[in-house]
Amino acid sequence: MDRVIVNIGNKTYNCQVAKTEEDRRKGLMGVEHLPPDEGMLFMWDDEDTREMWMKDTKIPLDQIAINDDDEVVLVYKAQPEDETLVPFMNTKYILEVNQDSGIVEGDEFEIDNSDDLDKYVMKVLAPDGST
């Protein structure tokens, strides 16, 4: 599973990315401890109503709904093992982090795209100036 750095509000998280149906279905099931600077980012291609639950999830989480404008639209305090389907409207991403994260509606969201680093190439110059 891929990982990304997420900046949200004044916080930064190292997140696993759940972008396939299988990854999204598994989520954080079975995880018994989540470090304070880690989370899981659920991603879809477009904004829509999403449903989440906490089946087989052992830790309390903040489920943070983010719209297509990269703005937090809802923070839901999810309880372990709760199998209630919770709807998240106008959602493109859902970020799951430890509960009581301090993230609030209106916070801005950004994926730190490290792929930009790939555009830099180191070249070694020979004494004659060639690479």
N, C-alpha and C positions, 0 to 999 in steps of 0.2 A: 504494500500500500504506500502510495506517495506521501510525502510530508511537505507542508508549507509553513511559512511564518505568517501569522495573522496579527495585524495591529488593529485594535478596537478600543475606542475611548482612549484611555491613557495606559492601556495594557498591551502586552505582547505575548503571544502563545505560539508554541511549536505544536503543530496539529497534524494528525493523520488525516488523510483526505478520503472521504467515502463518496465516490462518484459513480460507481457501478451499483446496480440494483442489489447485488449480493453483499457488497460492502455496506450499503445503507441498511440492509435488513439486519446484519450482524451488529453494526454500531459498536457500542462499548459493552455489549453483553459479556458477562463473566469477569470484567475488570474489577478488581477489589481495591485498587489504589490508583489515583490519577495525580501525578505531580502537579503542584500549583501553577506551573507555567506551561502545561500541556492541555490538549483538548482534541476534539474531533470535529472536522468541518465537513458537513454534508453539502454537496453541490449538485445543482441541476442547471440545465442549459437556459431555462427561462423562469420567469416569476409565475407562481401559481399557488393554489392552496395545498399545503403539505400536511401530513398527519404523522405524529410521532407517538411512541409509547416507551415504557421503561421495562418491558418484559426481560427478565433475566439480567437486569442491570442492577448492580449491587451498591452503587454509590449515589448520593443525591447530586443532581446536576442543575445548572442553569442551562436551559435550552433557549438560545438566542436567535430569533428570526430576523433575517436581513433581507431587504428588498433589492430590486435591480438598481436602485440609486445608491447602493452601498451604505444604507442607513438602518440602524436597529429599529425594528417596528414592534417587537414584543420580546420580553424576557419572562420566561415561564420557569417557576421553581418545580422541577420534576422530582418525584419521590421514588426511591428504589422499589423495584418490582411492581410498580403501578401499571396495569395493563389497559388503562383508559386511553383511548385514542384522542389526542389533543390536536385540534386543527390550528394551523398557522397560515393565515391568509396573506396574500401578496408577498410570497417568500421565494427567494432564489437560493439562499444559503441558510443553513441552521448550524450554529456553532454550539457544541456542548463542552462546557467547562465545569469545574467544581462549583457547587452552589455558593451563593453569596459572593459572587465575583465582583460586584460593584458596577457592572455594566448596566446601562440604563437606556430606555427608549430615546432615540435621537442621536446616540453615539455614532460616530463614523467608523466604517469598516474598510480595511484595506488588506489585500493579500500582497505580501512582500515578494515580488516576483524576482527571484534570484537568477532566473534565466537571463536577465540583462547582463550578468557577469560573463556569459558565454560569448558576448560580442567582442570582448577584449582578447587579443591574441598577443602572446609574447614572441617577439622576433629577436634573433641574435644577429648583431651586425659583425660582419667579417672586417678585417683591417682595411680592405679595399672599399668598404661601404655597402657591399652587397648583403642580402639576408640569407 
